[in-house]
Amino acid sequence: MIGEGPHRIGLKPPPPVDSGLSPHSIREQVQKVVASRTFSQSKKLVRFLSFIVEKALLGQGDQVNEYLIGVEVYERPASFDPQVDTIVRGEARRLRSKLSQYFDTHGAHDPILIEVPKGAYVAVFRERNRGVLDRKVGQLISRYRLSEKLGE
């Protein structure tokens, strides 16, 4: 939709896949997310997430918009007007919230993060920072710095 998302201010959306991640590992992570208690009662959000993940993995994330999600995921008729029926925007907000909740709780140690940046309808995947929290100074330190700090 013109005037929405990162394109409205000339920004390109972030690349959907961290270069070190395989489609197989991303699909496994999605299965883990949708099987969680966080998503167990949200069948439509599961469809939404699965749809945008597959589009991203197929290199078609830039083709996903409110209209397409409304018709394909929420089974709206071809006459669907996202300016009148805001279901996709509301559900995108819910999806972002549920993903955040999942990765803050059940998925706190999962190796792959799945995000849907605000203003976009594309799934973005990245490896979780493998650093360790140094509680004394409240910062993440790399494994290298950790071994250095421990004198190994």
C-alpha positions in Angstrom: 0.0 0.0 0.0 1.4 3.4 -0.9 2.2 5.6 2.0 2.6 2.8 4.5 5.6 1.0 6.0 9.3 1.8 5.5 8.8 2.6 1.8 6.8 5.8 2.6 10.0 7.5 3.8 12.3 6.0 1.3 13.7 3.2 3.6 14.2 -0.3 2.3 12.9 -3.0 4.6 15.7 -5.0 6.3 16.8 -8.2 4.6 14.5 -11.0 5.8 17.1 -13.7 6.4 20.4 -13.5 8.3 23.0 -15.0 5.9 23.9 -17.8 8.2 20.3 -19.2 8.5 18.9 -22.0 6.4 15.3 -22.1 5.4 15.0 -25.5 7.2 16.2 -24.0 10.5 13.8 -21.1 10.1 10.9 -23.4 9.4 11.8 -25.5 12.5 11.8 -22.3 14.5 8.4 -21.3 13.2 7.0 -24.7 14.1 8.4 -24.3 17.6 6.8 -20.8 17.9 3.3 -21.9 16.6 3.3 -25.0 18.8 3.9 -22.9 21.9 1.3 -21.9 24.5 1.6 -18.3 23.4 0.1 -19.2 20.0 -2.0 -22.2 20.8 -5.3 -20.3 20.8 -4.4 -18.0 17.9 -5.1 -20.0 14.7 -5.4 -16.9 12.5 -2.1 -15.5 13.8 -0.5 -18.8 13.1 -1.8 -18.6 9.5 -0.6 -15.0 9.3 2.9 -15.8 10.6 3.2 -18.9 8.4 2.1 -17.0 5.3 4.6 -14.1 5.7 7.5 -16.5 6.7 6.9 -18.6 3.5 6.7 -15.5 1.4 10.0 -14.2 2.9 11.7 -17.6 2.4 10.6 -17.6 -1.3 12.0 -14.1 -1.8 8.6 -12.7 -2.2 8.4 -10.7 1.1 8.4 -7.4 -0.8 5.2 -8.4 -2.5 3.3 -8.9 0.8 0.9 -6.1 1.6 -2.3 -5.5 3.6 -4.6 -6.4 0.8 -2.8 -9.7 0.1 -2.9 -10.7 3.7 -6.5 -9.7 4.0 -7.5 -11.9 1.1 -5.1 -14.8 1.6 -5.0 -15.2 5.3 -8.2 -13.5 6.6 -10.4 -14.7 3.6 -11.7 -11.3 2.8 -13.4 -10.9 -0.7 -11.5 -9.5 -3.7 -13.3 -6.2 -2.9 -11.5 -6.0 0.4 -10.4 -2.4 1.2 -7.7 -2.2 3.9 -8.6 1.5 4.4 -12.1 0.5 5.6 -11.4 -2.9 7.2 -8.3 -2.6 9.4 -8.2 -6.2 10.4 -4.6 -6.7 9.0 -3.2 -3.8 10.9 -4.8 -4.9 14.1 -3.7 -8.5 13.7 -0.1 -7.4 12.7 0.0 -5.5 16.0 -1.2 -8.6 17.8 1.4 -10.8 16.0 4.2 -8.5 16.9 3.1 -8.6 20.5 2.7 -12.4 20.6 6.2 -12.9 19.0 7.7 -10.5 21.6 5.9 -12.4 24.4 7.1 -15.7 23.1 10.8 -14.7 22.7 10.7 -13.1 26.1 9.4 -16.3 27.8 9.1 -19.8 26.2 11.6 -18.9 23.4 14.1 -17.0 25.5 16.8 -19.5 24.6 15.8 -20.2 21.0 18.6 -19.6 18.6 16.6 -17.8 15.9 14.5 -14.7 16.4 11.5 -14.0 14.2 10.3 -10.4 14.0 7.9 -8.3 12.0 9.2 -4.8 12.0 6.6 -2.1 12.6 5.3 -0.5 9.4 6.0 -3.7 7.4 4.4 -7.1 6.8 7.5 -9.0 6.2 9.0 -11.6 8.5 12.7 -11.0 9.4 14.9 -13.7 10.9 18.1 -13.4 12.8 20.3 -15.4 15.1 20.0 -14.5 18.7 23.0 -12.7 20.2 25.3 -15.4 21.6 26.8 -13.1 24.2 26.5 -13.5 27.9 25.1 -10.9 30.2 27.7 -9.6 32.6 25.4 -8.8 35.6 28.0 -6.7 37.4 28.2 -4.1 34.6 24.8 -4.9 32.9 26.2 -5.5 29.4 26.5 -8.3 27.0 30.0 -9.6 26.5 31.1 -12.0 23.7 32.3 -15.5 24.4 35.8 -14.3 23.5 35.8 -11.5 26.0 34.2 -13.9 28.6 37.0 -16.4 28.2 39.5 -13.5 28.4 37.8 -12.3 31.6 37.8 -15.7 33.1 41.5 -16.2 32.3 41.0 -19.1 29.9 
